[in-house]
Each structure stands twice: as structure tokens, then as C-alpha cells.
């Protein structure tokens, strides 16, 4: 049986886990530059236009993704079968369903 680590133990184990596959310095630098440019852009919009540039990136603090909202509402299990059906249907599926129903004598 595996033991569950405490939060402190997990935090102390993080640097050793990260040293096995360290991030590239060029990737870190480009990420810092990208974030700095986004901050400058947001500040310029705030100063000159008096408003923010937009809602922000999904998944960042205060901007949840659609999956996060669905999980928080508790509708994942309840409507999962319905959502799976929508993802497999193509854009013309409703036309084919309507034609099939009309052949059976069902009027929608």
C-alpha cells in the first residue's frame, strides 16, 4: 500500500523530481519575455484606453477553462453520455436524423 505524502514532503521532493528533466534556459527566457510583453501590452491598454485587453488566458487564476467550470458544477457524470454524443456527430447529422425520422413518420 502506498503512503500518501504530506504537502510539505511533496514540496521538498519537487526540486529533486525537477532535476531529472530540467527545463531549457532558452525556453525559460522566451517564456519570461512573452509574459513581460503581455504585461506591457496590458499596462498600455489600461493607461491609454482605460480598460483591460480581454478576459485573459483560460486556465490562469480567475479565468477557469470550460472543463473546470463543468467539474465545479458537478455535471460531468450527469451529462457525460449526452456530451459524448455531441462530439461524435458531424454538422450534417441532424439533417440525416430528420430525414430518417420523416421516413418513419415522425414529425419534429
N, CA, C and O atoms as a Tinker XYZ file with bonds, in Angstrom:
   432  protein
     1  N      0.857000   -1.173000    0.000000    73     2
     2  CA     0.000000    0.000000    0.000000    64     1     3
     3  C      0.902000    1.234000    0.000000    63     2     4     5
     4  O      1.838000    1.318000    0.794000    81     3
     5  N      0.624000    2.187000   -0.883000    73     3     6
     6  CA     1.449000    3.393000   -0.969000    64     5     7
     7  C      1.004000    4.405000    0.086000    63     6     8     9
     8  O     -0.183000    4.579000    0.363000    81     7
     9  N      1.997000    5.054000    0.652000    73     7    10
    10  CA     1.708000    6.066000    1.652000    64     9    11
    11  C      1.482000    7.399000    0.969000    63    10    12    13
    12  O      2.157000    7.723000   -0.008000    81    11
    13  N      0.546000    8.166000    1.471000    73    11    14
    14  CA     0.273000    9.486000    0.919000    64    13    15
    15  C      1.216000   10.483000    1.586000    63    14    16    17
    16  O      1.300000   10.554000    2.813000    81    15
    17  N      1.929000   11.255000    0.752000    73    15    18
    18  CA     2.870000   12.234000    1.279000    64    17    19
    19  C      2.121000   13.485000    1.727000    63    18    20    21
    20  O      1.087000   13.853000    1.170000    81    19
    21  N      2.675000   14.117000    2.743000    73    19    22
    22  CA     2.095000   15.383000    3.174000    64    21    23
    23  C      2.479000   16.465000    2.175000    63    22    24    25
    24  O      3.343000   16.251000    1.324000    81    23
    25  N      1.857000   17.594000    2.274000    73    23    26
    26  CA     2.115000   18.699000    1.363000    64    25    27
    27  C      3.559000   19.179000    1.488000    63    26    28    29
    28  O      4.186000   19.521000    0.486000    81    27
    29  N      4.080000   19.205000    2.690000    73    27    30
    30  CA     5.459000   19.651000    2.916000    64    29    31
    31  C      6.439000   18.667000    2.301000    63    30    32    33
    32  O      7.412000   19.078000    1.668000    81    31
    33  N      6.199000   17.369000    2.476000    73    31    34
    34  CA     7.085000   16.369000    1.881000    64    33    35
    35  C      7.056000   16.441000    0.361000    63    34    36    37
    36  O      8.091000   16.302000   -0.291000    81    35
    37  N      5.869000   16.659000   -0.204000    73    35    38
    38  CA     5.758000   16.771000   -1.658000    64    37    39
    39  C      6.482000   18.014000   -2.166000    63    38    40    41
    40  O      7.114000   17.976000   -3.222000    81    39
    41  N      6.393000   19.115000   -1.418000    73    39    42
    42  CA     7.081000   20.346000   -1.821000    64    41    43
    43  C      8.595000   20.176000   -1.739000    63    42    44    45
    44  O      9.326000   20.692000   -2.585000    81    43
    45  N      9.064000   19.458000   -0.730000    73    43    46
    46  CA    10.509000   19.245000   -0.607000    64    45    47
    47  C     11.029000   18.278000   -1.670000    63    46    48    49
    48  O     12.197000   18.353000   -2.052000    81    47
    49  N     10.183000   17.377000   -2.149000    73    47    50
    50  CA    10.602000   16.425000   -3.173000    64    49    51
    51  C     10.539000   17.008000   -4.576000    63    50    52    53
    52  O     11.076000   16.413000   -5.511000    81    51
    53  N      9.898000   18.153000   -4.743000    73    51    54
    54  CA     9.743000   18.734000   -6.077000    64    53    55
    55  C     11.069000   19.096000   -6.748000    63    54    56    57
    56  O     11.247000   18.765000   -7.920000    81    55
    57  N     12.008000   19.759000   -6.067000    73    55    58
    58  CA    13.264000   20.093000   -6.761000    64    57    59
    59  C     14.018000   18.861000   -7.251000    63    58    60    61
    60  O     14.574000   18.886000   -8.349000    81    59
    61  N     14.052000   17.793000   -6.472000    73    59    62
    62  CA    14.765000   16.597000   -6.908000    64    61    63
    63  C     14.051000   15.943000   -8.097000    63    62    64    65
    64  O     14.700000   15.375000   -8.975000    81    63
    65  N     12.732000   16.022000   -8.123000    73    63    66
    66  CA    11.977000   15.462000   -9.234000    64    65    67
    67  C     12.193000   16.304000  -10.493000    63    66    68    69
    68  O     12.195000   15.774000  -11.604000    81    67
    69  N     12.374000   17.608000  -10.317000    73    67    70
    70  CA    12.560000   18.501000  -11.446000    64    69    71
    71  C     13.975000   18.403000  -12.013000    63    70    72    73
    72  O     14.181000   18.755000  -13.175000    81    71
    73  N     14.940000   17.948000  -11.252000    73    71    74
    74  CA    16.317000   17.872000  -11.724000    64    73    75
    75  C     16.525000   16.700000  -12.686000    63    74    76    77
    76  O     17.512000   16.683000  -13.421000    81    75
    77  N     15.622000   15.729000  -12.696000    73    75    78
    78  CA    15.735000   14.620000  -13.627000    64    77    79
    79  C     15.520000   15.087000  -15.066000    63    78    80    81
    80  O     16.142000   14.567000  -15.992000    81    79
    81  N     14.649000   16.057000  -15.248000    73    79    82
    82  CA    14.347000   16.591000  -16.570000    64    81    83
    83  C     14.259000   18.117000  -16.457000    63    82    84    85
    84  O     13.160000   18.672000  -16.454000    81    83
    85  N     15.403000   18.796000  -16.363000    73    83    86
    86  CA    15.372000   20.250000  -16.123000    64    85    87
    87  C     14.870000   21.004000  -17.356000    63    86    88    89
    88  O     15.077000   20.558000  -18.484000    81    87
    89  N     14.219000   22.134000  -17.144000    73    87    90
    90  CA    13.750000   22.935000  -18.266000    64    89    91
    91  C     14.920000   23.608000  -18.989000    63    90    92    93
    92  O     15.952000   23.896000  -18.384000    81    91
    93  N     14.747000   23.849000  -20.272000    73    91    94
    94  CA    15.780000   24.504000  -21.066000    64    93    95
    95  C     15.844000   25.989000  -20.715000    63    94    96    97
    96  O     14.800000   26.624000  -20.575000    81    95
    97  N     17.032000   26.553000  -20.571000    73    95    98
    98  CA    17.139000   28.000000  -20.282000    64    97    99
    99  C     16.546000   28.868000  -21.393000    63    98   100   101
   100  O     15.960000   29.913000  -21.110000    81    99
   101  N     16.691000   28.449000  -22.654000    73    99   102
   102  CA    16.130000   29.257000  -23.740000    64   101   103
   103  C     14.600000   29.258000  -23.676000    63   102   104   105
   104  O     13.966000   30.267000  -23.986000    81   103
   105  N     14.015000   28.143000  -23.279000    73   103   106
   106  CA    12.561000   28.081000  -23.123000    64   105   107
   107  C     12.086000   28.945000  -21.975000    63   106   108   109
   108  O     11.047000   29.600000  -22.066000    81   107
   109  N     12.850000   28.946000  -20.892000    73   107   110
   110  CA    12.501000   29.788000  -19.753000    64   109   111
   111  C     12.604000   31.267000  -20.112000    63   110   112   113
   112  O     11.753000   32.066000  -19.724000    81   111
   113  N     13.659000   31.631000  -20.862000    73   111   114
   114  CA    13.858000   33.024000  -21.252000    64   113   115
   115  C     12.746000   33.490000  -22.187000    63   114   116   117
   116  O     12.222000   34.593000  -22.036000    81   115
   117  N     12.389000   32.646000  -23.152000    73   115   118
   118  CA    11.325000   33.049000  -24.076000    64   117   119
   119  C      9.988000   33.182000  -23.351000    63   118   120   121
   120  O      9.186000   34.052000  -23.692000    81   119
   121  N      9.739000   32.335000  -22.361000    73   119   122
   122  CA     8.506000   32.442000  -21.586000    64   121   123
   123  C      8.490000   33.732000  -20.774000    63   122   124   125
   124  O      7.454000   34.389000  -20.672000    81   123
   125  N      9.638000   34.099000  -20.193000    73   123   126
   126  CA     9.717000   35.358000  -19.446000    64   125   127
   127  C      9.490000   36.563000  -20.352000    63   126   128   129
   128  O      8.788000   37.500000  -19.971000    81   127
   129  N     10.077000   36.546000  -21.547000    73   127   130
   130  CA     9.890000   37.648000  -22.489000    64   129   131
   131  C      8.425000   37.733000  -22.913000    63   130   132   133
   132  O      7.864000   38.826000  -22.982000    81   131
   133  N      7.808000   36.598000  -23.195000    73   131   134
   134  CA     6.405000   36.578000  -23.608000    64   133   135
   135  C      5.502000   37.141000  -22.506000    63   134   136   137
   136  O      4.602000   37.934000  -22.783000    81   135
   137  N      5.740000   36.736000  -21.278000    73   135   138
   138  CA     4.941000   37.254000  -20.167000    64   137   139
   139  C      5.163000   38.742000  -19.965000    63   138   140   141
   140  O      4.224000   39.478000  -19.664000    81   139
   141  N      6.433000   39.199000  -20.134000    73   139   142
   142  CA     6.726000   40.626000  -19.987000    64   141   143
   143  C      6.002000   41.434000  -21.061000    63   142   144   145
   144  O      5.453000   42.495000  -20.768000    81   143
   145  N      5.995000   40.946000  -22.296000    73   143   146
   146  CA     5.292000   41.653000  -23.370000    64   145   147
   147  C      3.786000   41.700000  -23.125000    63   146   148   149
   148  O      3.140000   42.708000  -23.415000    81   147
   149  N      3.227000   40.618000  -22.596000    73   147   150
   150  CA     1.803000   40.626000  -22.278000    64   149   151
   151  C      1.499000   41.621000  -21.157000    63   150   152   153
   152  O      0.476000   42.304000  -21.192000    81   151
   153  N      2.393000   41.703000  -20.156000    73   151   154
   154  CA     2.201000   42.672000  -19.079000    64   153   155
   155  C      2.290000   44.102000  -19.598000    63   154   156   157
   156  O      1.493000   44.954000  -19.209000    81   155
   157  N      3.258000   44.370000  -20.477000    73   155   158
   158  CA     3.405000   45.714000  -21.053000    64   157   159
   159  C      2.171000   46.063000  -21.881000    63   158   160   161
   160  O      1.650000   47.175000  -21.788000    81   159
   161  N      1.704000   45.111000  -22.691000    73   159   162
   162  CA     0.512000   45.344000  -23.503000    64   161   163
   163  C     -0.696000   45.644000  -22.614000    63   162   164   165
   164  O     -1.457000   46.570000  -22.895000    81   163
   165  N     -0.872000   44.878000  -21.561000    73   163   166
   166  CA    -1.993000   45.109000  -20.654000    64   165   167
   167  C     -1.906000   46.456000  -19.965000    63   166   168   169
   168  O     -2.918000   47.135000  -19.790000    81   167
   169  N     -0.686000   46.851000  -19.569000    73   167   170
   170  CA    -0.498000   48.152000  -18.918000    64   169   171
   171  C     -0.789000   49.294000  -19.887000    63   170   172   173
   172  O     -1.416000   50.285000  -19.514000    81   171
   173  N     -0.333000   49.152000  -21.134000    73   171   174
   174  CA    -0.576000   50.194000  -22.134000    64   173   175
   175  C     -2.072000   50.343000  -22.413000    63   174   176   177
   176  O     -2.564000   51.462000  -22.561000    81   175
   177  N     -2.796000   49.229000  -22.486000    73   175   178
   178  CA    -4.236000   49.317000  -22.688000    64   177   179
   179  C     -4.916000   49.975000  -21.495000    63   178   180   181
   180  O     -5.856000   50.752000  -21.663000    81   179
   181  N     -4.448000   49.669000  -20.305000    73   179   182
   182  CA    -5.038000   50.249000  -19.101000    64   181   183
   183  C     -4.786000   51.749000  -19.060000    63   182   184   185
   184  O     -5.679000   52.516000  -18.698000    81   183
   185  N     -3.580000   52.176000  -19.425000    73   183   186
   186  CA    -3.224000   53.599000  -19.367000    64   185   187
   187  C     -3.935000   54.396000  -20.453000    63   186   188   189
   188  O     -4.538000   55.430000  -20.167000    81   187
   189  N     -3.871000   53.928000  -21.694000    73   187   190
   190  CA    -4.384000   54.716000  -22.807000    64   189   191
   191  C     -5.878000   54.546000  -23.062000    63   190   192   193
   192  O     -6.547000   55.498000  -23.463000    81   191
   193  N     -6.406000   53.350000  -22.837000    73   191   194
   194  CA    -7.810000   53.107000  -23.148000    64   193   195
   195  C     -8.684000   52.941000  -21.908000    63   194   196   197
   196  O     -9.910000   52.933000  -22.018000    81   195
   197  N     -8.078000   52.810000  -20.739000    73   195   198
   198  CA    -8.844000   52.693000  -19.508000    64   197   199
   199  C     -9.535000   51.358000  -19.323000    63   198   200   201
   200  O    -10.467000   51.247000  -18.527000    81   199
   201  N     -9.091000   50.345000  -20.046000    73   199   202
   202  CA    -9.693000   49.011000  -19.899000    64   201   203
   203  C     -8.650000   47.947000  -20.183000    63   202   204   205
   204  O     -7.607000   48.209000  -20.782000    81   203
   205  N     -8.964000   46.734000  -19.733000    73   203   206
   206  CA    -8.047000   45.624000  -19.966000    64   205   207
   207  C     -8.165000   45.139000  -21.400000    63   206   208   209
   208  O     -9.124000   45.463000  -22.101000    81   207
   209  N     -7.170000   44.351000  -21.834000    73   207   210
   210  CA    -7.172000   43.858000  -23.209000    64   209   211
   211  C     -8.200000   42.763000  -23.428000    63   210   212   213
   212  O     -8.686000   42.608000  -24.548000    81   211
   213  N     -8.541000   42.016000  -22.426000    73   211   214
   214  CA    -9.513000   40.934000  -22.578000    64   213   215
   215  C     -9.605000   40.126000  -21.312000    63   214   216   217
   216  O     -9.033000   40.493000  -20.286000    81   215
   217  N    -10.328000   39.020000  -21.382000    73   215   218
   218  CA   -10.535000   38.232000  -20.175000    64   217   219
   219  C     -9.303000   37.466000  -19.707000    63   218   220   221
   220  O     -9.263000   37.051000  -18.548000    81   219
   221  N     -8.318000   37.266000  -20.535000    73   219   222
   222  CA    -7.124000   36.528000  -20.131000    64   221   223
   223  C     -7.114000   35.128000  -20.710000    63   222   224   225
   224  O     -8.031000   34.734000  -21.431000    81   223
   225  N     -6.078000   34.385000  -20.392000    73   223   226
   226  CA    -5.919000   33.035000  -20.922000    64   225   227
   227  C     -6.705000   32.046000  -20.078000    63   226   228   229
   228  O     -6.662000   32.111000  -18.849000    81   227
   229  N     -7.425000   31.130000  -20.721000    73   227   230
   230  CA    -8.141000   30.112000  -19.953000    64   229   231
   231  C     -7.165000   29.258000  -19.145000    63   230   232   233
   232  O     -6.114000   28.854000  -19.644000    81   231
   233  N     -7.522000   28.995000  -17.919000    73   231   234
   234  CA    -6.689000   28.177000  -17.050000    64   233   235
   235  C     -5.835000   28.990000  -16.102000    63   234   236   237
   236  O     -5.258000   28.428000  -15.171000    81   235
   237  N     -5.734000   30.296000  -16.306000    73   235   238
   238  CA    -4.982000   31.140000  -15.389000    64   237   239
   239  C     -5.887000   31.502000  -14.214000    63   238   240   241
   240  O     -7.101000   31.315000  -14.297000    81   239
   241  N     -5.322000   32.015000  -13.129000    73   239   242
   242  CA    -6.169000   32.370000  -11.985000    64   241   243
   243  C     -7.277000   33.345000  -12.387000    63   242   244   245
   244  O     -7.035000   34.281000  -13.149000    81   243
   245  N     -8.457000   33.133000  -11.890000    73   243   246
   246  CA    -9.672000   33.902000  -12.128000    64   245   247
   247  C    -10.235000   33.748000  -13.535000    63   246   248   249
   248  O    -11.217000   34.411000  -13.868000    81   247
   249  N     -9.641000   32.884000  -14.382000    73   247   250
   250  CA   -10.166000   32.614000  -15.718000    64   249   251
   251  C    -10.187000   31.091000  -15.902000    63   250   252   253
   252  O     -9.261000   30.527000  -16.486000    81   251
   253  N    -11.230000   30.427000  -15.408000    73   251   254
   254  CA   -11.257000   28.963000  -15.499000    64   253   255
   255  C    -11.533000   28.492000  -16.920000    63   254   256   257
   256  O    -12.113000   29.222000  -17.724000    81   255
   257  N    -11.114000   27.273000  -17.223000    73   255   258
   258  CA   -11.438000   26.668000  -18.509000    64   257   259
   259  C    -12.858000   26.129000  -18.463000    63   258   260   261
   260  O    -13.452000   26.048000  -17.388000    81   259
   261  N    -13.409000   25.760000  -19.606000    73   259   262
   262  CA   -14.761000   25.207000  -19.638000    64   261   263
   263  C    -14.825000   23.884000  -18.866000    63   262   264   265
   264  O    -15.833000   23.582000  -18.226000    81   263
   265  N    -13.752000   23.104000  -18.931000    73   263   266
   266  CA   -13.735000   21.835000  -18.198000    64   265   267
   267  C    -13.759000   22.083000  -16.692000    63   266   268   269
   268  O    -14.422000   21.356000  -15.953000    81   267
   269  N    -13.032000   23.114000  -16.233000    73   267   270
   270  CA   -13.037000   23.435000  -14.797000    64   269   271
   271  C    -14.438000   23.840000  -14.334000    63   270   272   273
   272  O    -14.886000   23.428000  -13.264000    81   271
   273  N    -15.122000   24.643000  -15.138000    73   271   274
   274  CA   -16.474000   25.076000  -14.785000    64   273   275
   275  C    -17.414000   23.887000  -14.745000    63   274   276   277
   276  O    -18.235000   23.777000  -13.834000    81   275
   277  N    -17.306000   22.992000  -15.721000    73   275   278
   278  CA   -18.171000   21.813000  -15.763000    64   277   279
   279  C    -17.942000   20.932000  -14.547000    63   278   280   281
   280  O    -18.895000   20.422000  -13.958000    81   279
   281  N    -16.666000   20.749000  -14.164000    73   279   282
   282  CA   -16.379000   19.927000  -12.989000    64   281   283
   283  C    -16.902000   20.585000  -11.721000    63   282   284   285
   284  O    -17.420000   19.901000  -10.839000    81   283
   285  N    -16.773000   21.908000  -11.620000    73   283   286
   286  CA   -17.251000   22.608000  -10.429000    64   285   287
   287  C    -18.775000   22.552000  -10.312000    63   286   288   289
   288  O    -19.310000   22.514000   -9.204000    81   287
   289  N    -19.468000   22.548000  -11.440000    73   287   290
   290  CA   -20.923000   22.463000  -11.405000    64   289   291
   291  C    -21.411000   21.059000  -11.077000    63   290   292   293
   292  O    -22.567000   20.873000  -10.697000    81   291
   293  N    -20.535000   20.071000  -11.223000    73   291   294
   294  CA   -20.911000   18.704000  -10.916000    64   293   295
   295  C    -21.731000   18.045000  -12.008000    63   294   296   297
   296  O    -22.492000   17.117000  -11.736000    81   295
   297  N    -21.586000   18.510000  -13.235000    73   295   298
   298  CA   -22.383000   17.954000  -14.330000    64   297   299
   299  C    -21.582000   16.995000  -15.189000    63   298   300   301
   300  O    -22.074000   16.552000  -16.227000    81   299
   301  N    -20.363000   16.662000  -14.790000    73   299   302
   302  CA   -19.524000   15.804000  -15.623000    64   301   303
   303  C    -20.148000   14.427000  -15.773000    63   302   304   305
   304  O    -20.328000   13.956000  -16.896000    81   303
   305  N    -20.479000   13.778000  -14.681000    73   303   306
   306  CA   -21.044000   12.441000  -14.758000    64   305   307
   307  C    -22.485000   12.434000  -15.217000    63   306   308   309
   308  O    -22.930000   11.501000  -15.885000    81   307
   309  N    -23.207000   13.468000  -14.859000    73   307   310
   310  CA   -24.636000   13.523000  -15.146000    64   309   311
   311  C    -24.913000   13.636000  -16.643000    63   310   312   313
   312  O    -25.815000   12.975000  -17.158000    81   311
   313  N    -24.149000   14.463000  -17.335000    73   311   314
   314  CA   -24.393000   14.699000  -18.753000    64   313   315
   315  C    -23.285000   14.159000  -19.649000    63   314   316   317
   316  O    -23.225000   14.513000  -20.826000    81   315
   317  N    -22.417000   13.317000  -19.125000    73   315   318
   318  CA   -21.286000   12.823000  -19.904000    64   317   319
   319  C    -21.744000   12.057000  -21.145000    63   318   320   321
   320  O    -21.164000   12.214000  -22.220000    81   319
   321  N    -22.767000   11.239000  -21.004000    73   319   322
   322  CA   -23.264000   10.474000  -22.146000    64   321   323
   323  C    -23.794000   11.407000  -23.232000    63   322   324   325
   324  O    -23.567000   11.173000  -24.419000    81   323
   325  N    -24.489000   12.452000  -22.833000    73   323   326
   326  CA   -25.012000   13.419000  -23.794000    64   325   327
   327  C    -23.874000   14.173000  -24.479000    63   326   328   329
   328  O    -23.914000   14.384000  -25.692000    81   327
   329  N    -22.855000   14.584000  -23.710000    73   327   330
   330  CA   -21.736000   15.319000  -24.291000    64   329   331
   331  C    -20.928000   14.439000  -25.226000    63   330   332   333
   332  O    -20.434000   14.930000  -26.242000    81   331
   333  N    -20.777000   13.170000  -24.925000    73   331   334
   334  CA   -20.064000   12.263000  -25.816000    64   333   335
   335  C    -20.793000   12.125000  -27.147000    63   334   336   337
   336  O    -20.157000   12.013000  -28.194000    81   335
   337  N    -22.107000   12.133000  -27.112000    73   335   338
   338  CA   -22.880000   12.035000  -28.342000    64   337   339
   339  C    -22.696000   13.242000  -29.239000    63   338   340   341
   340  O    -22.679000   13.106000  -30.462000    81   339
   341  N    -22.555000   14.435000  -28.646000    73   339   342
   342  CA   -22.366000   15.636000  -29.450000    64   341   343
   343  C    -21.008000   15.651000  -30.120000    63   342   344   345
   344  O    -20.884000   16.143000  -31.242000    81   343
   345  N    -19.987000   15.124000  -29.462000    73   343   346
   346  CA   -18.650000   15.198000  -30.033000    64   345   347
   347  C    -18.477000   14.274000  -31.236000    63   346   348   349
   348  O    -17.585000   14.508000  -32.052000    81   347
   349  N    -19.294000   13.239000  -31.372000    73   347   350
   350  CA   -19.130000   12.316000  -32.484000    64   349   351
   351  C    -19.991000   12.686000  -33.683000    63   350   352   353
   352  O    -19.767000   12.174000  -34.780000    81   351
   353  N    -20.954000   13.549000  -33.501000    73   351   354
   354  CA   -21.834000   13.904000  -34.612000    64   353   355
   355  C    -21.185000   14.967000  -35.484000    63   354   356   357
   356  O    -20.528000   15.888000  -34.997000    81   355
   357  N    -21.386000   14.814000  -36.780000    73   355   358
   358  CA   -20.898000   15.798000  -37.724000    64   357   359
   359  C    -21.925000   16.889000  -37.938000    63   358   360   361
   360  O    -23.015000   16.828000  -37.370000    81   359
   361  N    -21.596000   17.897000  -38.756000    73   359   362
   362  CA   -22.522000   19.011000  -38.960000    64   361   363
   363  C    -23.802000   18.624000  -39.698000    63   362   364   365
   364  O    -24.809000   19.321000  -39.579000    81   363
   365  N    -23.783000   17.539000  -40.451000    73   363   366
   366  CA   -24.986000   17.141000  -41.192000    64   365   367
   367  C    -25.761000   16.035000  -40.495000    63   366   368   369
   368  O    -26.728000   15.518000  -41.053000    81   367
   369  N    -25.363000   15.669000  -39.306000    73   367   370
   370  CA   -26.035000   14.563000  -38.611000    64   369   371
   371  C    -27.494000   14.887000  -38.333000    63   370   372   373
   372  O    -28.343000   14.001000  -38.424000    81   371
   373  N    -27.810000   16.144000  -37.993000    73   371   374
   374  CA   -29.199000   16.480000  -37.693000    64   373   375
   375  C    -30.067000   16.371000  -38.943000    63   374   376   377
   376  O    -31.240000   16.011000  -38.844000    81   375
   377  N    -29.510000   16.677000  -40.123000    73   375   378
   378  CA   -30.273000   16.527000  -41.358000    64   377   379
   379  C    -30.586000   15.063000  -41.633000    63   378   380   381
   380  O    -31.701000   14.722000  -42.029000    81   379
   381  N    -29.603000   14.209000  -41.423000    73   379   382
   382  CA   -29.830000   12.781000  -41.631000    64   381   383
   383  C    -30.834000   12.238000  -40.626000    63   382   384   385
   384  O    -31.677000   11.410000  -40.972000    81   383
   385  N    -30.749000   12.703000  -39.374000    73   383   386
   386  CA   -31.707000   12.259000  -38.363000    64   385   387
   387  C    -33.123000   12.697000  -38.749000    63   386   388   389
   388  O    -34.076000   11.936000  -38.586000    81   387
   389  N    -33.255000   13.914000  -39.256000    73   387   390
   390  CA   -34.567000   14.428000  -39.636000    64   389   391
   391  C    -35.141000   13.617000  -40.807000    63   390   392   393
   392  O    -36.325000   13.282000  -40.814000    81   391
   393  N    -34.297000   13.308000  -41.789000    73   391   394
   394  CA   -34.762000   12.507000  -42.929000    64   393   395
   395  C    -35.178000   11.104000  -42.473000    63   394   396   397
   396  O    -36.179000   10.563000  -42.943000    81   395
   397  N    -34.407000   10.528000  -41.561000    73   395   398
   398  CA   -34.726000    9.193000  -41.061000    64   397   399
   399  C    -36.043000    9.214000  -40.299000    63   398   400   401
   400  O    -36.862000    8.305000  -40.439000    81   399
   401  N    -36.247000   10.260000  -39.485000    73   399   402
   402  CA   -37.486000   10.360000  -38.721000    64   401   403
   403  C    -38.688000   10.584000  -39.634000    63   402   404   405
   404  O    -39.776000   10.071000  -39.373000    81   403
   405  N    -38.492000   11.345000  -40.695000    73   403   406
   406  CA   -39.597000   11.585000  -41.625000    64   405   407
   407  C    -39.970000   10.296000  -42.347000    63   406   408   409
   408  O    -41.142000   10.067000  -42.647000    81   407
   409  N    -38.971000    9.447000  -42.630000    73   407   410
   410  CA   -39.245000    8.155000  -43.252000    64   409   411
   411  C    -40.062000    7.268000  -42.330000    63   410   412   413
   412  O    -40.877000    6.471000  -42.794000    81   411
   413  N    -39.850000    7.401000  -41.031000    73   411   414
   414  CA   -40.596000    6.607000  -40.054000    64   413   415
   415  C    -41.959000    7.222000  -39.741000    63   414   416   417
   416  O    -42.783000    6.609000  -39.063000    81   415
   417  N    -42.189000    8.439000  -40.239000    73   415   418
   418  CA   -43.475000    9.095000  -39.980000    64   417   419
   419  C    -43.468000    9.958000  -38.725000    63   418   420   421
   420  O    -44.528000   10.351000  -38.238000    81   419
   421  N    -42.295000   10.253000  -38.202000    73   419   422
   422  CA   -42.187000   11.092000  -37.019000    64   421   423
   423  C    -41.964000   12.524000  -37.484000    63   422   424   425
   424  O    -41.033000   12.802000  -38.239000    81   423
   425  N    -42.823000   13.427000  -37.030000    73   423   426
   426  CA   -42.693000   14.835000  -37.418000    64   425   427
   427  C    -42.131000   15.619000  -36.242000    63   426   428   429
   428  O    -42.664000   15.571000  -35.133000    81   427
   429  N    -41.072000   16.324000  -36.495000    73   427   430
   430  CA   -40.469000   17.108000  -35.395000    64   429   431
   431  C    -40.827000   18.542000  -35.525000    63   430   432
   432  O    -40.418000   19.358000  -34.699000    81   431
